[in-house]
Amino acid sequence: MRIYQFRVSIIGIPKLYRIIEASENCTFDDFHDAIFQAFDRHDEHLYSFFITRKDIKNMRSIYDAPEITHPQNVEDIMGFGERKKSTARTRICDIGFNESDIFHYLFDFGDDWWHRIKVQNINETKSKKKHIKIIKSVGESPPQYPDYDDDYDEEYE
């Protein structure tokens, strides 16, 4: 069985990343849960993974990439485009990642926490057990809801 090592960073915040190790039989829901924990989040929101395979800066190109999304976001409400894949049913091994592949993860469709994920390496193991673990943490997690203006509340009370 393959074990993947992913480097997960939040776009726009330098020197902040997590290394997460996951077996190929983990779902993208499992992967989301590990990222959620790794960045000290506390409030669940919808999320999607965009399988770009390379580093892309153009948002339209990211959105056009194959999407694996939260089960509540799978239905194509308007009837346009293809049905999205569910993170609950899609395993890491279903994608066929190679070392150095890059893909993107969006957490919270309102606050738009964009992440860049790089496949750092892929190893083989004899174990068949599902395995996912945060193995390295660099930098302090930003608050999930930054307090942009502390004075705002005081002015309007």
C-alpha positions as CSV (number, residue, x, y, z in Angstrom):
1,M,0.0,0.0,0.0
2,R,1.2,3.5,-0.7
3,I,1.7,6.2,1.9
4,Y,1.6,9.8,0.6
5,Q,3.4,12.7,2.2
6,F,1.6,16.0,1.5
7,R,2.9,19.5,2.2
8,V,-0.1,21.7,2.9
9,S,0.3,25.5,3.0
10,I,-2.2,28.4,3.1
11,I,-1.8,30.6,0.0
12,G,-0.6,34.1,0.9
13,I,0.9,33.2,4.3
14,P,4.7,32.5,3.9
15,K,6.6,30.1,6.3
16,L,3.4,28.4,7.3
17,Y,2.8,24.7,6.4
18,R,1.9,21.3,7.6
19,I,3.2,17.9,6.5
20,I,0.5,15.3,6.5
21,E,1.1,11.6,5.9
22,A,-1.9,9.6,4.6
23,S,-2.4,6.0,3.3
24,E,-3.9,5.6,-0.2
25,N,-7.1,4.1,1.3
26,C,-7.9,7.4,3.1
27,T,-10.8,9.4,1.7
28,F,-10.6,13.1,0.9
29,D,-12.9,13.5,4.0
30,D,-10.2,11.9,6.1
31,F,-7.7,14.3,4.5
32,H,-9.9,17.3,5.1
33,D,-10.3,16.3,8.8
34,A,-6.5,16.2,9.1
35,I,-6.1,19.6,7.5
36,F,-8.8,21.0,9.7
37,Q,-7.0,19.7,12.8
38,A,-3.6,20.7,11.6
39,F,-4.6,24.4,11.2
40,D,-6.4,24.5,14.5
41,R,-9.8,25.2,13.1
42,H,-13.0,24.8,15.2
43,D,-16.0,25.7,13.0
44,E,-16.9,23.3,10.1
45,H,-17.7,24.7,6.6
46,L,-18.0,23.3,3.1
47,Y,-14.8,22.5,1.2
48,S,-13.5,21.3,-2.1
49,F,-10.3,19.9,-3.5
50,F,-9.3,20.9,-7.1
51,I,-7.0,18.4,-8.8
52,T,-4.9,20.8,-10.9
53,R,-1.7,18.6,-10.9
54,K,0.4,21.7,-11.1
55,D,0.8,25.0,-9.4
56,I,-1.7,27.4,-10.9
57,K,-2.2,31.0,-10.0
58,N,-5.2,31.7,-12.2
59,M,-8.4,31.2,-10.2
60,R,-10.5,30.4,-13.2
61,S,-8.1,27.6,-14.1
62,I,-8.3,26.2,-10.6
63,Y,-12.1,26.3,-10.6
64,D,-12.1,24.5,-14.0
65,A,-10.0,21.6,-12.7
66,P,-11.7,18.3,-11.6
67,E,-13.4,18.9,-8.2
68,I,-13.8,16.6,-5.2
69,T,-16.2,18.3,-2.8
70,H,-18.0,18.0,0.5
71,P,-21.0,15.6,0.2
72,Q,-23.5,18.4,0.7
73,N,-22.0,20.2,-2.3
74,V,-22.1,17.3,-4.8
75,E,-25.4,18.0,-6.4
76,D,-25.3,20.3,-9.4
77,I,-28.2,22.4,-8.4
78,M,-28.5,24.4,-11.6
79,G,-28.2,21.4,-13.9
80,F,-25.0,22.7,-15.6
81,G,-21.7,20.9,-15.9
82,E,-20.6,17.6,-14.6
83,R,-21.6,16.1,-11.3
84,K,-18.8,16.6,-8.7
85,K,-17.1,13.7,-6.9
86,S,-17.8,13.4,-3.2
87,T,-15.0,13.6,-0.7
88,A,-16.7,10.8,1.3
89,R,-16.5,8.4,-1.6
90,T,-13.2,9.4,-3.2
91,R,-10.0,7.9,-1.9
92,I,-6.5,9.3,-2.4
93,C,-5.6,6.2,-4.5
94,D,-8.4,7.0,-6.9
95,I,-6.6,10.1,-8.2
96,G,-3.3,8.6,-9.3
97,F,-1.0,11.2,-7.8
98,N,2.7,11.3,-8.6
99,E,5.5,12.9,-6.6
100,S,5.6,16.6,-7.1
101,D,1.9,16.9,-8.2
102,I,0.3,20.0,-6.8
103,F,-3.4,20.5,-6.2
104,H,-5.6,23.0,-4.3
105,Y,-8.0,22.9,-1.4
106,L,-10.6,25.5,-0.6
107,F,-12.0,25.6,2.9
108,D,-15.0,27.8,3.8
109,F,-16.7,29.1,0.6
110,G,-17.4,32.5,2.3
111,D,-14.0,33.3,3.8
112,D,-12.1,31.5,1.0
113,W,-9.1,29.8,2.8
114,W,-7.1,28.6,-0.2
115,H,-4.4,26.0,0.3
116,R,-1.7,24.7,-2.0
117,I,-0.9,21.0,-1.5
118,K,2.2,19.3,-2.9
119,V,2.8,15.6,-3.0
120,Q,6.2,15.5,-1.4
121,N,6.8,11.8,-1.7
122,I,5.2,8.4,-2.0
123,N,6.4,5.3,-0.1
124,E,5.3,1.7,0.0
125,T,4.3,-0.1,3.2
126,K,3.2,-3.6,4.0
127,S,0.5,-2.4,6.3
128,K,-3.1,-2.4,5.0
129,K,-4.4,-0.2,7.9
130,K,-5.8,3.2,7.1
131,H,-3.3,5.8,8.4
132,I,-3.4,9.6,8.5
133,K,-1.2,11.7,10.7
134,I,0.2,15.3,11.0
135,I,4.0,14.7,11.0
136,K,5.3,18.3,11.0
137,S,3.9,21.7,11.8
138,V,5.7,24.9,10.8
139,G,4.4,28.4,11.7
140,E,1.4,29.4,13.9
141,S,-2.1,28.8,12.6
142,P,-3.9,32.0,11.8
143,P,-7.3,32.4,13.6
144,Q,-10.2,30.9,11.6
145,Y,-12.0,34.2,11.8
146,P,-9.4,37.1,11.9
147,D,-10.5,40.1,13.9
148,Y,-9.9,42.7,11.2
149,D,-11.0,45.7,13.2
150,D,-11.2,45.4,17.0
151,D,-12.4,49.0,17.2
152,Y,-15.4,48.5,14.9
153,D,-17.6,46.8,17.6
154,E,-16.8,49.5,20.2
155,E,-17.7,52.3,17.8
156,Y,-21.2,51.0,17.0
157,E,-22.3,49.7,20.5
